[in-house]
Amino acid sequence: MKNRRVAIAATSAALALVLSSCAESERDSGSDAGGDEQGSGSSEEAGGAETSDATFVFGAAGAPATFDPFYASDGETFRVTRQIYQNLIGIEPGGTEGVPELATSWESEDGLTWTFELQEGVTFHDGTDFNAEAVCANFERWADQNETGQLPAAAYYYGNDFGFGDDSLYESCEATDELTATVVVSRVTGKFPMVLSQSSYAIQSPTAMEEYDANGITAEGDALVFPEYAQEHPTGTGPFTFESYDNAGGTVTLARNEDFWGETAGVATLVFNIIPDENARRQELEAGTINGYDLPNPVDWQALEEAGQQVLIRDPFNVLYLALNPVADEQLKDPLVRQALYHAINREQLVASQLPEGASVATQFMPDTVSGWNGDIAPYEYDVERAQELLEEAGASDLTIELWYPSEVTRPYMPDPQRVFDAVRTDWEAAGITVEPVTKPWNGGYIDDTTSSRAPAYFLGWTGDLNSADNFLCAFFCGDDNQFGTSAYDWNSDLQEQLKAADAEADEATREQLYTELNANIMSEDWLPGLPLSHSPPAIVVGPNVEGLVPSPLTAEDFSTITLSE
C-alpha cells in the first residue's frame, strides 16, 4: 500500500534456503504534466520527468484519523500517508506483489535473521539521513508502546502482525553498517518480510519522532489522543511533504518533495478535500472543482463515463462481512442464533441490487485469488423458514439485536453502507427479528467501537494489504481480543492454534493446505463467528485531463505519477 516500484519480490519459504530479492527500484514514469483549472502553469524538468506547478484535488470520503500510519487502520488515513511515507518493501504498481522500495534487497538463510540492504542517498523531509540506524529506530519505536499504544484501536496492525511483550514476533534490529540493517524475528512466519509493505510500517524520521513525541499517545475515555507528531509533523521520505490540515475547512494539503530521491511528483500540490457525501463528490467533479474521488456509486459509472470522466475499475481484492460479537451480546454465543441470522440474509439479492457488476457472493473471509481459499465451501444458504426454526430451537424466536453501520464513509467493499444496512434489516425483519439501528461516523466512533467489541452485529470489511491468507484471517481473528469476540467461544483456543500453525509453516504447499482447512472450520456451523457477504470490484474516478494514475487492487494508489493535461 505504498509508493509502487517495479521489481522482483522476495518471499519467505523453507528453512535453510537463502531468500532474496535483488532488483533496482524503478518508478513508473507518468505522462507529461500540464495544468488545469486548479493550478495550471509552467512546466520544468525535474527528476527525469516533466513536472508542473499544477494542483491535484482529490475528493476524500472522510477525514484521516491521524497522520502517523502506525496508529491507523483505515483507508482514508492511508490514502494520505502513503503519499508522505515509504516502506522498506513496496507493492508493484497495479498489482499485489512485493517489490523493493527503501530496501534494495533482503535475504535470510534460516527465516529468522533477515538482512536488508538499503537505498543510498535518501533523506527524510526534515533533512535527516535515511540509513540503517533510522530503520532500527523505527522497529524499536513500533515495539516500544505504552499501554494505550498497545490497544487494538491504536496499533491495530502491529498487534496483529507482531504482537507485544514476550510473544512478539520482533526480537531485534542492528545497523551492521550504514546501509545494512539486520532484523531478527522470534519465529519463522509466512508473513515476514512481506508484512513490511503495509502502510502501518512506513519508515519515519527518527529525529522528528523524538522531537515531537511520536509515542506519546494517550486515551481520554474511549477516544485516542494523538501526540503532536501525528497531528502536525509527519515526516517521511516520500514524494510529497505534509503542509497543513485545515480541520474546520476539511482539507489536507501536501507539497511536492523537490528533494525526493526518486522521480519527482508530476504535480506541485496535492489537496485532499473532505466531502463525506458521495453525491456531493460527484457534483464537485462535474463542476471541475476536484480532479477525482474514490468509490463512485456503481449506478453512476456509466453516466460518469458518458460525461467524459475516467472510471478506472480495480480487480476485486476485498471482502464485506457481517460480524457478530458475543462479548457485546451474549445471545450470540449460541451457534443456532448465529446460524439463523445468516440464513435470513438474501446475499444473492444484496449483491445484485447493491453492489457493482462483477461483485460475487463470498463463501469465506478471503477472495479466491489468495492461496488457501477453499473451493469446497458452498455459499451459506438463504432460507427464512430455517432461520425461524433455528431461532425457535434456541429459545430466541423474539430476538432483538442492534445492527450497526457506518456513516460519512464509502468503502471499496461497501459503496453505500446505508443501503447495505437497509437490505439486511429488511431480510431480518422478514424473519421476525427486531432490529435496533445504530450508526456512527466511520472515524467518529464506528471503527473504535466495532474493533473494541462494543457492537453486537455490524458491517465491516477488508481490502488486502498483500497477497497473503494471514493478512485476511489474522486481521480478523488473531488474538483473544479480536473484533469478533471469539474469546467467548469454547473453540477459540483451537482457532488461535490453527492460525499460528498455518502462519508458522515454512513449506508453501503445506501452509496452503492448513489455510484451506482453517477456512472450512471458520465457516462450519459450530464456529461461524461472522458471515462473509461479498467481494466487489471497486472503482476510482478522475477527470478527463488526469493522466498517469495506476489503479491498485489494494486501493493503494500512488498520486505522484499523476499529471494534468491542458
Secondary structure as UniProt FT lines:
FT   TURN            15..16
FT   STRAND          19..20
FT   TURN            37..39
FT   STRAND          43..46
FT   TURN            47..48
FT   STRAND          49..52
FT   STRAND          55..60
FT   HELIX           69..71
FT   HELIX           75..84
FT   STRAND          89..91
FT   TURN            93..94
FT   STRAND          98..100
FT   STRAND          103..108
FT   STRAND          113..118
FT   TURN            125..126
FT   HELIX           132..143
FT   TURN            147..150
FT   TURN            152..154
FT   HELIX           156..161
FT   HELIX           165..167
FT   STRAND          170..177
FT   TURN            178..179
FT   STRAND          180..185
FT   TURN            190..193
FT   HELIX           194..197
FT   HELIX           199..201
FT   HELIX           206..211
FT   TURN            212..215
FT   STRAND          218..220
FT   TURN            221..222
FT   STRAND          223..225
FT   HELIX           228..232
FT   STRAND          240..246
FT   TURN            247..250
FT   STRAND          251..256
FT   TURN            258..259
FT   STRAND          269..274
FT   HELIX           278..287
FT   STRAND          292..294
FT   HELIX           298..300
FT   HELIX           301..306
FT   TURN            307..308
FT   STRAND          310..313
FT   STRAND          318..324
FT   TURN            326..328
FT   HELIX           330..333
FT   HELIX           335..343
FT   HELIX           347..354
FT   TURN            357..358
FT   STRAND          360..361
FT   TURN            368..369
FT   TURN            371..372
FT   TURN            375..376
FT   HELIX           384..393
FT   TURN            394..395
FT   TURN            397..398
FT   STRAND          400..407
FT   TURN            412..413
FT   HELIX           417..430
FT   TURN            431..432
FT   STRAND          434..441
FT   HELIX           442..446
FT   HELIX           447..451
FT   TURN            452..453
FT   STRAND          457..463
FT   HELIX           469..477
FT   TURN            480..481
FT   TURN            483..484
FT   HELIX           486..488
FT   TURN            490..491
FT   HELIX           492..504
FT   HELIX           508..522
FT   TURN            525..527
FT   STRAND          530..535
FT   STRAND          539..542
FT   TURN            544..545
FT   STRAND          546..547
FT   TURN            553..554
FT   HELIX           559..561
FT   STRAND          563..564
//
